C-alpha cells in the first residue's frame, strides 16, 4: 500500500455517548480516508495505514480538544494496528480503544489487547454478540457495546444477564428512539449512543410551556422582513435575561469584535439587524432547551455548517444558518415541525426544507444532518465530503466557543 496519505482528504465526525444522567460521557470519532484510491472501495480497502495517519491527524492536526473538549474519545482500531504495537499519539486517560466485531480473535490479539490495557488504555468491545471465544476479551475490557438493533428484546435481555457477570459497563449503541433508550435504561445500561436525543418525543395534546411559548413568539416576530431597529431593541430589552446574555455573547470570542459593545443599540448599529436577529434567536433556542446540552451543540453545528455550505444549494448564508438553527425546534418543543413552522412568517422554501427536507434548501439540511450522523454514503458529490469535513471541524470549534458564551 502506498505510504503517502493525503491528509486533506481525511473525513471526520463524531457521535455522542451519554451516561444515565443524560450528560455527554464521550464521543466516538468517525473517520475515513477519502482519497481517490480509496473512495471507490469504501468498505474493503486495507485501512491499517490510513487508520494510523487519520488518528494522528485527528489528534495532532485538528486538535483533540477541538473535537471532544474534556470528554473521552472512542477510537476504532484494526487488528494490525493493535498487533503492531505502534505508539499511540494520546494518553490512556483520553481514549477508549474499540476492538471491532469483525476482528479475528486469537491468542496473539488477546495478548496485544491485554498489553494496551496494562498501559492504561480503556478497552471497549464493539457490536458485541456473545461467544465463548470472546470470554478472554471480556476479562480485559471495561466497556461492552451492544448493537440493540441486531438483537430481539429477549436476546438483549439474555445478553445483559450474561454480561452482568463480568466487570464491564454496558453501552447501548444505535439507540434511535426514546422508547429504546428507556428499555436500555431499565436493563441497567450505563451508556447510550445514538441520535435518539435529536428525535422529537411528541405527546399529543400537550401544551407548550408558557416560557417556551413566549420565546417562540419572540423568534416568530424576528422573522418579519420589515422589522426595524427600534422594534428589535424593544423586544430584547423587555427580557432582562435575554439582554444580558446577548450583550455577553456580543463581547465574546464567538463574535470577535475588537472592542467592547456596551449596549444593545450599539450592537445593532455595529453588527446590523441580520446579525442581531441571528444571535437573539440562538439565545432564545438555548433557553428553550430542557434536554441534554449536546442537543444545542448539534443544533449550532448544523447551523454553522449550513451557513458555510449554503452557496452550493442556491441559498444565502443567512438562510442556511436559519435552517440549521431551526432544524431541532420540534425536539425542543415536543411538537411536530409543521405545527411550529407553518404559522411563522418564513419563505415557503424555508418551510418546505424544515417540514419535509423538500426542495434544494431541504437537500442542504439533509446533507448536513447525514454528515453529522455519519451517513456519508448518502451524501451527493457536491459539496465534497472533504469540504463538509472542513466545515464540520470549523463548526464544532465555533459551537464550543459559542456555547461557552451563552
Residue, then its C-alpha position, 0 to 999 in steps of 0.5 A: x500500500x502506498x505510504x503517502x496519505x493525503x491528509x486533506x482528504x481525511x473525513x471526520x465526525x463524531x457521535x455522542x455517548x451519554x451516561x444515565x444522567x443524560x450528560x455527554x460521557x464521550x464521543x466516538x470519532x468517525x473517520x475515513x480516508x477519502x482519497x481517490x484510491x480509496x473512495x471507490x472501495x469504501x468498505x474493503x480497502x486495507x485501512x491499517x495505514x490510513x487508520x494510523x495517519x487519520x488518528x494522528x491527524x485527528x489528534x495532532x492536526x485538528x486538535x483533540x480538544x477541538x473535537x471532544x473538549x474534556x470528554x473521552x474519545x472512542x477510537x476504532x482500531x484494526x487488528x494490525x494496528x493493535x498487533x503492531x504495537x505502534x505508539x499511540x499519539x494520546x494518553x490512556x486517560x483520553x481514549x477508549x480503544x474499540x476492538x471491532x466485531x469483525x476482528x479475528x480473535x486469537x491468542x496473539x490479539x488477546x495478548x496485544x489487547x491485554x498489553x494496551x490495557x496494562x498501559x492504561x488504555x480503556x478497552x471497549x468491545x464493539x457490536x458485541x454478540x456473545x461467544x465463548x471465544x470472546x470470554x478472554x476479551x471480556x476479562x480485559x475490557x471495561x466497556x461492552x457495546x451492544x448493537x440493540x438493533x441486531x438483537x430481539x428484546x429477549x436476546x438483549x435481555x439474555x445478553x445483559x444477564x450474561x454480561x452482568x457477570x463480568x466487570x464491564x459497563x454496558x453501552x447501548x449503541x444505535x439507540x434511535x428512539x426514546x422508547x429504546x433508550x428507556x428499555x436500555x435504561x431499565x436493563x441497567x445500561x450505563x451508556x447510550x449512543x445514538x441520535x435518539x436525543x435529536x428525535x422529537x418525543x411528541x405527546x399529543x395534546x400537550x401544551x407548550x410551556x408558557x416560557x417556551x411559548x413566549x420565546x417562540x413568539x419572540x423568534x416568530x416576530x424576528x422573522x418579519x422582513x420589515x422589522x426595524x431597529x427600534x422594534x428589535x431593541x424593544x423586544x430584547x430589552x423587555x427580557x432582562x435575561x435575554x439582554x444580558x446574555x446577548x450583550x455577553x455573547x456580543x463581547x465574546x470570542x464567538x463574535x470577535x469584535x475588537x472592542x467592547x459593545x456596551x449596549x444593545x443599540x450599539x450592537x445593532x448599529x455595529x453588527x446590523x439587524x441580520x446579525x442581531x436577529x441571528x444571535x437573539x434567536x440562538x439565545x432564545x433556542x438555548x433557553x428553550x432547551x430542557x434536554x441534554x446540552x449536546x442537543x444545542x451543540x448539534x443544533x449550532x453545528x448544523x447551523x454553522x455548517x449550513x451557513x458555510x455550505x449554503x452557496x452550493x444549494x442556491x441559498x444565502x448564508x443567512x438562510x442556511x444558518x436559519x435552517x440549521x438553527x431551526x432544524x431541532x425546534x420540534x425536539x425542543x418543543x415536543x411538537x411536530x415541525x409543521x405545527x411550529x413552522x407553518x404559522x411563522x412568517x418564513x419563505x415557503x422554501x424555508x418551510x418546505x426544507x424544515x417540514x419535509x427536507x423538500x426542495x434544494x434548501x431541504x437537500x442542504x439540511x439533509x446533507x448536513x444532518x447525514x454528515x453529522x450522523x455519519x451517513x456519508x454514503x448518502x451524501x451527493x458529490x457536491x459539496x465534497x465530503x472533504x469540504x463538509x469535513x472542513x466545515x464540520x471541524x470549523x463548526x464544532x470549534x465555533x459551537x464550543x466557543x459559542x456555547x461557552x458564551x451563552 
